[in-house]
Amino acid sequence: LLKEAGLENGFKATLKLPPPPYARLGGEIIASQLRNVGIDLQIVPVEWAQWLDQVFTKKDYDLTIVSHTEPNDIDIYSRKDYYFN
């Protein structure tokens, strides 16, 4: 698929990770798996205030992990601008 997309040599990107340990560990796993197919992720750990500012507000990121849920409001996932910018 990378070859079909014109990226046969892979590419580099950043992965901004919020503080929860499961987000950080999940990011390491994702980076490791993507490295196997030629995608080199630079992991950038950020604190919540930075994550909210850079990712959620300014949309300044290549990849991230949304590491919070609101189980009582499943409708949020259908709201175009809520999580998915």
N, CA, C and O atoms as CSV, one atom per row, in Angstrom:
chain,resi,resn,atom,element,x,y,z
A,1,LEU,N,N,0.815,-1.198,0.000
A,1,LEU,CA,C,0.000,0.000,0.000
A,1,LEU,C,C,0.858,1.262,0.000
A,1,LEU,O,O,0.525,2.251,-0.653
A,2,LEU,N,N,1.960,1.218,0.735
A,2,LEU,CA,C,2.840,2.393,0.737
A,2,LEU,C,C,3.381,2.658,-0.663
A,2,LEU,O,O,3.461,3.809,-1.092
A,3,LYS,N,N,3.749,1.605,-1.370
A,3,LYS,CA,C,4.258,1.760,-2.734
A,3,LYS,C,C,3.191,2.373,-3.630
A,3,LYS,O,O,3.477,3.285,-4.405
A,4,GLU,N,N,1.967,1.878,-3.527
A,4,GLU,CA,C,0.871,2.417,-4.330
A,4,GLU,C,C,0.630,3.896,-4.025
A,4,GLU,O,O,0.187,4.650,-4.891
A,5,ALA,N,N,0.921,4.299,-2.810
A,5,ALA,CA,C,0.731,5.695,-2.405
A,5,ALA,C,C,1.940,6.561,-2.739
A,5,ALA,O,O,1.963,7.749,-2.420
A,6,GLY,N,N,2.952,5.962,-3.388
A,6,GLY,CA,C,4.156,6.710,-3.728
A,6,GLY,C,C,5.122,6.857,-2.568
A,6,GLY,O,O,5.990,7.729,-2.587
A,7,LEU,N,N,4.979,6.017,-1.567
A,7,LEU,CA,C,5.824,6.088,-0.376
A,7,LEU,C,C,6.562,4.776,-0.164
A,7,LEU,O,O,6.655,4.283,0.960
A,8,GLU,N,N,7.089,4.210,-1.250
A,8,GLU,CA,C,7.738,2.900,-1.158
A,8,GLU,C,C,8.920,2.872,-0.200
A,8,GLU,O,O,9.300,1.802,0.277
A,9,ASN,N,N,9.507,4.028,0.089
A,9,ASN,CA,C,10.617,4.094,1.043
A,9,ASN,C,C,10.140,4.426,2.456
A,9,ASN,O,O,10.952,4.701,3.340
A,10,GLY,N,N,8.834,4.399,2.665
A,10,GLY,CA,C,8.289,4.728,3.970
A,10,GLY,C,C,8.248,6.231,4.187
A,10,GLY,O,O,8.428,7.009,3.251
A,11,PHE,N,N,8.013,6.625,5.405
A,11,PHE,CA,C,7.998,8.047,5.743
A,11,PHE,C,C,8.160,8.213,7.250
A,11,PHE,O,O,8.068,7.251,8.013
A,12,LYS,N,N,8.401,9.452,7.658
A,12,LYS,CA,C,8.540,9.788,9.073
A,12,LYS,C,C,7.349,10.637,9.505
A,12,LYS,O,O,6.799,11.411,8.721
A,13,ALA,N,N,6.968,10.476,10.754
A,13,ALA,CA,C,5.877,11.264,11.324
A,13,ALA,C,C,6.073,11.326,12.834
A,13,ALA,O,O,6.876,10.584,13.400
A,14,THR,N,N,5.335,12.214,13.469
A,14,THR,CA,C,5.368,12.288,14.927
A,14,THR,C,C,4.096,11.659,15.490
A,14,THR,O,O,3.042,11.666,14.856
A,15,LEU,N,N,4.225,11.123,16.684
A,15,LEU,CA,C,3.101,10.543,17.412
A,15,LEU,C,C,3.075,11.214,18.780
A,15,LEU,O,O,3.868,10.871,19.657
A,16,LYS,N,N,2.167,12.168,18.964
A,16,LYS,CA,C,2.063,12.880,20.240
A,16,LYS,C,C,1.209,12.060,21.192
A,16,LYS,O,O,0.066,11.714,20.894
A,17,LEU,N,N,1.797,11.756,22.354
A,17,LEU,CA,C,1.135,10.880,23.315
A,17,LEU,C,C,0.811,11.614,24.609
A,17,LEU,O,O,1.691,12.235,25.206
A,18,PRO,N,N,-0.452,11.550,25.049
A,18,PRO,CA,C,-0.831,12.133,26.329
A,18,PRO,C,C,-0.309,11.292,27.489
A,18,PRO,O,O,0.222,10.205,27.262
A,19,PRO,N,N,-0.447,11.766,28.729
A,19,PRO,CA,C,0.200,11.141,29.881
A,19,PRO,C,C,-0.218,9.732,30.308
A,19,PRO,O,O,0.639,9.003,30.807
A,20,PRO,N,N,-1.461,9.299,30.151
A,20,PRO,CA,C,-1.797,7.990,30.732
A,20,PRO,C,C,-0.846,6.879,30.273
A,20,PRO,O,O,-0.499,6.800,29.094
A,21,PRO,N,N,-0.433,6.030,31.203
A,21,PRO,CA,C,0.514,4.960,30.865
A,21,PRO,C,C,0.049,4.074,29.712
A,21,PRO,O,O,0.866,3.642,28.899
A,22,TYR,N,N,-1.262,3.797,29.631
A,22,TYR,CA,C,-1.727,2.945,28.539
A,22,TYR,C,C,-1.605,3.644,27.190
A,22,TYR,O,O,-1.437,2.976,26.169
A,23,ALA,N,N,-1.686,4.970,27.162
A,23,ALA,CA,C,-1.484,5.700,25.911
A,23,ALA,C,C,-0.013,5.654,25.509
A,23,ALA,O,O,0.314,5.465,24.338
A,24,ARG,N,N,0.864,5.827,26.486
A,24,ARG,CA,C,2.301,5.809,26.193
A,24,ARG,C,C,2.743,4.420,25.741
A,24,ARG,O,O,3.483,4.292,24.766
A,25,LEU,N,N,2.297,3.385,26.440
A,25,LEU,CA,C,2.646,2.019,26.052
A,25,LEU,C,C,2.029,1.680,24.696
A,25,LEU,O,O,2.685,1.082,23.844
A,26,GLY,N,N,0.786,2.058,24.501
A,26,GLY,CA,C,0.135,1.824,23.211
A,26,GLY,C,C,0.883,2.503,22.078
A,26,GLY,O,O,1.007,1.944,20.989
A,27,GLY,N,N,1.379,3.702,22.328
A,27,GLY,CA,C,2.159,4.416,21.318
A,27,GLY,C,C,3.436,3.685,20.956
A,27,GLY,O,O,3.808,3.619,19.785
A,28,GLU,N,N,4.109,3.138,21.956
A,28,GLU,CA,C,5.330,2.360,21.705
A,28,GLU,C,C,5.020,1.135,20.845
A,28,GLU,O,O,5.779,0.801,19.935
A,29,ILE,N,N,3.910,0.475,21.135
A,29,ILE,CA,C,3.516,-0.710,20.363
A,29,ILE,C,C,3.194,-0.323,18.923
A,29,ILE,O,O,3.639,-0.984,17.985
A,30,ILE,N,N,2.429,0.734,18.752
A,30,ILE,CA,C,2.079,1.200,17.406
A,30,ILE,C,C,3.331,1.574,16.626
A,30,ILE,O,O,3.476,1.190,15.466
A,31,ALA,N,N,4.237,2.321,17.255
A,31,ALA,CA,C,5.474,2.726,16.581
A,31,ALA,C,C,6.293,1.514,16.166
A,31,ALA,O,O,6.851,1.490,15.069
A,32,SER,N,N,6.370,0.518,17.021
A,32,SER,CA,C,7.120,-0.697,16.710
A,32,SER,C,C,6.512,-1.431,15.522
A,32,SER,O,O,7.234,-1.877,14.630
A,33,GLN,N,N,5.202,-1.558,15.508
A,33,GLN,CA,C,4.541,-2.257,14.412
A,33,GLN,C,C,4.684,-1.499,13.096
A,33,GLN,O,O,4.932,-2.108,12.055
A,34,LEU,N,N,4.533,-0.192,13.133
A,34,LEU,CA,C,4.648,0.589,11.902
A,34,LEU,C,C,6.082,0.634,11.389
A,34,LEU,O,O,6.311,0.721,10.183
A,35,ARG,N,N,7.046,0.575,12.304
A,35,ARG,CA,C,8.455,0.534,11.895
A,35,ARG,C,C,8.711,-0.676,10.996
A,35,ARG,O,O,9.529,-0.610,10.079
A,36,ASN,N,N,8.010,-1.779,11.262
A,36,ASN,CA,C,8.180,-3.000,10.470
A,36,ASN,C,C,7.769,-2.832,9.015
A,36,ASN,O,O,8.196,-3.609,8.161
A,37,VAL,N,N,6.949,-1.835,8.717
A,37,VAL,CA,C,6.530,-1.613,7.330
A,37,VAL,C,C,7.106,-0.320,6.756
A,37,VAL,O,O,6.690,0.127,5.687
A,38,GLY,N,N,8.062,0.278,7.465
A,38,GLY,CA,C,8.765,1.432,6.921
A,38,GLY,C,C,8.279,2.789,7.382
A,38,GLY,O,O,8.692,3.811,6.835
A,39,ILE,N,N,7.419,2.817,8.366
A,39,ILE,CA,C,6.946,4.097,8.895
A,39,ILE,C,C,7.683,4.369,10.201
A,39,ILE,O,O,7.557,3.619,11.169
A,40,ASP,N,N,8.452,5.454,10.213
A,40,ASP,CA,C,9.284,5.802,11.364
A,40,ASP,C,C,8.581,6.880,12.184
A,40,ASP,O,O,8.518,8.040,11.776
A,41,LEU,N,N,8.058,6.491,13.336
A,41,LEU,CA,C,7.360,7.442,14.194
A,41,LEU,C,C,8.284,7.965,15.280
A,41,LEU,O,O,8.928,7.195,15.992
A,42,GLN,N,N,8.339,9.279,15.397
A,42,GLN,CA,C,9.028,9.910,16.518
A,42,GLN,C,C,7.978,10.108,17.606
A,42,GLN,O,O,6.991,10.815,17.404
A,43,ILE,N,N,8.192,9.492,18.742
A,43,ILE,CA,C,7.246,9.612,19.846
A,43,ILE,C,C,7.523,10.900,20.613
A,43,ILE,O,O,8.652,11.172,21.021
A,44,VAL,N,N,6.472,11.679,20.797
A,44,VAL,CA,C,6.567,12.946,21.513
A,44,VAL,C,C,5.604,12.886,22.703
A,44,VAL,O,O,4.405,13.111,22.539
A,45,PRO,N,N,6.127,12.582,23.911
A,45,PRO,CA,C,5.251,12.585,25.081
A,45,PRO,C,C,4.918,14.024,25.480
A,45,PRO,O,O,5.805,14.873,25.564
A,46,VAL,N,N,3.645,14.287,25.723
A,46,VAL,CA,C,3.226,15.630,26.135
A,46,VAL,C,C,2.316,15.521,27.355
A,46,VAL,O,O,1.666,14.498,27.571
A,47,GLU,N,N,2.281,16.575,28.137
A,47,GLU,CA,C,1.376,16.630,29.282
A,47,GLU,C,C,-0.009,17.041,28.796
A,47,GLU,O,O,-0.161,17.500,27.664
A,48,TRP,N,N,-1.023,16.875,29.654
A,48,TRP,CA,C,-2.401,17.130,29.232
A,48,TRP,C,C,-2.599,18.532,28.674
A,48,TRP,O,O,-3.228,18.694,27.628
A,49,ALA,N,N,-2.081,19.537,29.344
A,49,ALA,CA,C,-2.287,20.912,28.874
A,49,ALA,C,C,-1.702,21.098,27.479
A,49,ALA,O,O,-2.308,21.747,26.627
A,50,GLN,N,N,-0.518,20.525,27.250
A,50,GLN,CA,C,0.095,20.603,25.922
A,50,GLN,C,C,-0.738,19.845,24.896
A,50,GLN,O,O,-0.972,20.336,23.792
A,51,TRP,N,N,-1.188,18.638,25.268
A,51,TRP,CA,C,-1.976,17.823,24.339
A,51,TRP,C,C,-3.255,18.551,23.943
A,51,TRP,O,O,-3.604,18.610,22.764
A,52,LEU,N,N,-3.953,19.105,24.937
A,52,LEU,CA,C,-5.189,19.828,24.640
A,52,LEU,C,C,-4.931,21.015,23.725
A,52,LEU,O,O,-5.697,21.263,22.794
A,53,ASP,N,N,-3.851,21.750,23.989
A,53,ASP,CA,C,-3.528,22.919,23.177
A,53,ASP,C,C,-3.087,22.523,21.769
A,53,ASP,O,O,-3.630,23.022,20.783
A,54,GLN,N,N,-2.112,21.635,21.677
A,54,GLN,CA,C,-1.524,21.299,20.381
A,54,GLN,C,C,-2.429,20.418,19.522
A,54,GLN,O,O,-2.613,20.677,18.333
A,55,VAL,N,N,-2.984,19.390,20.126
A,55,VAL,CA,C,-3.747,18.398,19.364
A,55,VAL,C,C,-5.216,18.791,19.250
A,55,VAL,O,O,-5.737,18.948,18.145
A,56,PHE,N,N,-5.871,18.948,20.376
A,56,PHE,CA,C,-7.320,19.152,20.378
A,56,PHE,C,C,-7.698,20.536,19.855
A,56,PHE,O,O,-8.648,20.667,19.083
A,57,THR,N,N,-6.957,21.574,20.271
A,57,THR,CA,C,-7.313,22.934,19.875
A,57,THR,C,C,-6.690,23.351,18.548
A,57,THR,O,O,-7.399,23.771,17.634
A,58,LYS,N,N,-5.366,23.236,18.438
A,58,LYS,CA,C,-4.664,23.734,17.246
A,58,LYS,C,C,-4.556,22.714,16.118
A,58,LYS,O,O,-4.178,23.064,14.999
A,59,LYS,N,N,-4.885,21.456,16.405
A,59,LYS,CA,C,-4.799,20.383,15.404
A,59,LYS,C,C,-3.389,20.287,14.816
A,59,LYS,O,O,-3.217,20.053,13.620
A,60,ASP,N,N,-2.389,20.472,15.675
A,60,ASP,CA,C,-0.985,20.453,15.282
A,60,ASP,C,C,-0.375,19.102,15.648
A,60,ASP,O,O,0.292,18.975,16.675
A,61,TYR,N,N,-0.603,18.101,14.810
A,61,TYR,CA,C,-0.072,16.765,15.066
A,61,TYR,C,C,-0.151,15.938,13.790
A,61,TYR,O,O,-0.973,16.200,12.911
A,62,ASP,N,N,0.721,14.931,13.705
A,62,ASP,CA,C,0.604,13.947,12.627
A,62,ASP,C,C,-0.311,12.821,13.086
A,62,ASP,O,O,-1.313,12.513,12.442
A,63,LEU,N,N,0.053,12.210,14.215
A,63,LEU,CA,C,-0.723,11.124,14.815
A,63,LEU,C,C,-0.807,11.348,16.315
A,63,LEU,O,O,0.065,11.986,16.905
A,64,THR,N,N,-1.849,10.825,16.924
A,64,THR,CA,C,-2.004,10.899,18.366
A,64,THR,C,C,-2.865,9.735,18.829
A,64,THR,O,O,-3.388,8.970,18.019
A,65,ILE,N,N,-3.002,9.614,20.125
A,65,ILE,CA,C,-3.927,8.659,20.724
A,65,ILE,C,C,-4.875,9.460,21.603
A,65,ILE,O,O,-4.436,10.234,22.454
A,66,VAL,N,N,-6.166,9.274,21.398
A,66,VAL,CA,C,-7.158,9.883,22.271
A,66,VAL,C,C,-7.351,8.906,23.418
A,66,VAL,O,O,-7.936,7.838,23.242
A,67,SER,N,N,-6.858,9.274,24.586
A,67,SER,CA,C,-6.836,8.312,25.693
A,67,SER,C,C,-7.825,8.674,26.793
A,67,SER,O,O,-7.519,8.575,27.981
A,68,HIS,N,N,-8.990,9.085,26.385
A,68,HIS,CA,C,-10.051,9.285,27.359
A,68,HIS,C,C,-11.372,8.911,26.695
A,68,HIS,O,O,-11.517,8.984,25.475
A,69,THR,N,N,-12.303,8.522,27.502
A,69,THR,CA,C,-13.613,8.146,26.971
A,69,THR,C,C,-14.703,8.759,27.825
A,69,THR,O,O,-14.486,9.129,28.979
A,70,GLU,N,N,-15.841,8.853,27.249
A,70,GLU,CA,C,-17.015,9.315,27.965
A,70,GLU,C,C,-18.108,8.281,27.735
A,70,GLU,O,O,-18.919,8.430,26.820
A,71,PRO,N,N,-18.138,7.233,28.556
A,71,PRO,CA,C,-19.003,6.093,28.304
A,71,PRO,C,C,-20.494,6.394,28.340
A,71,PRO,O,O,-21.290,5.607,27.828
A,72,ASN,N,N,-20.882,7.492,28.921
A,72,ASN,CA,C,-22.312,7.788,29.016
A,72,ASN,C,C,-22.841,8.593,27.839
A,72,ASN,O,O,-24.010,8.977,27.828
A,73,ASP,N,N,-22.000,8.849,26.858
A,73,ASP,CA,C,-22.430,9.662,25.721
A,73,ASP,C,C,-21.847,9.107,24.432
A,73,ASP,O,O,-20.953,9.720,23.848
A,74,ILE,N,N,-22.331,7.972,23.981
A,74,ILE,CA,C,-21.817,7.329,22.773
A,74,ILE,C,C,-22.000,8.209,21.538
A,74,ILE,O,O,-21.280,8.054,20.551
A,75,ASP,N,N,-22.948,9.121,21.590
A,75,ASP,CA,C,-23.226,10.012,20.468
A,75,ASP,C,C,-22.028,10.881,20.078
A,75,ASP,O,O,-21.945,11.338,18.938
A,76,ILE,N,N,-21.096,11.115,21.013
A,76,ILE,CA,C,-19.966,11.996,20.701
A,76,ILE,C,C,-19.158,11.498,19.517
A,76,ILE,O,O,-18.554,12.299,18.804
A,77,TYR,N,N,-19.134,10.200,19.294
A,77,TYR,CA,C,-18.336,9.652,18.206
A,77,TYR,C,C,-18.953,9.921,16.841
A,77,TYR,O,O,-18.293,9.725,15.820
A,78,SER,N,N,-20.186,10.360,16.801
A,78,SER,CA,C,-20.807,10.703,15.525
A,78,SER,C,C,-20.772,12.204,15.263
A,78,SER,O,O,-21.211,12.663,14.209
A,79,ARG,N,N,-20.260,12.956,16.207
A,79,ARG,CA,C,-20.156,14.404,16.022
A,79,ARG,C,C,-18.861,14.728,15.293
A,79,ARG,O,O,-17.769,14.558,15.834
A,80,LYS,N,N,-18.995,15.185,14.087
A,80,LYS,CA,C,-17.857,15.412,13.192
A,80,LYS,C,C,-16.720,16.211,13.838
A,80,LYS,O,O,-15.555,15.843,13.693
A,81,ASP,N,N,-17.030,17.260,14.521
A,81,ASP,CA,C,-15.988,18.144,15.044
A,81,ASP,C,C,-15.554,17.829,16.468
A,81,ASP,O,O,-14.693,18.522,17.010
A,82,TYR,N,N,-16.126,16.806,17.085
A,82,TYR,CA,C,-15.798,16.561,18.487
A,82,TYR,C,C,-14.430,15.920,18.654
A,82,TYR,O,O,-13.551,16.509,19.283
A,83,TYR,N,N,-14.230,14.729,18.105
A,83,TYR,CA,C,-12.935,14.060,18.216
A,83,TYR,C,C,-12.127,14.116,16.932
A,83,TYR,O,O,-10.897,14.077,16.962
A,84,PHE,N,N,-12.801,14.204,15.834
A,84,PHE,CA,C,-12.138,13.920,14.562
A,84,PHE,C,C,-11.743,15.162,13.789
A,84,PHE,O,O,-11.299,15.063,12.645
A,85,ASN,N,N,-11.894,16.310,14.383
A,85,ASN,CA,C,-11.489,17.583,13.792
A,85,ASN,C,C,-12.023,17.762,12.397
A,85,ASN,O,O,-11.768,18.787,11.765
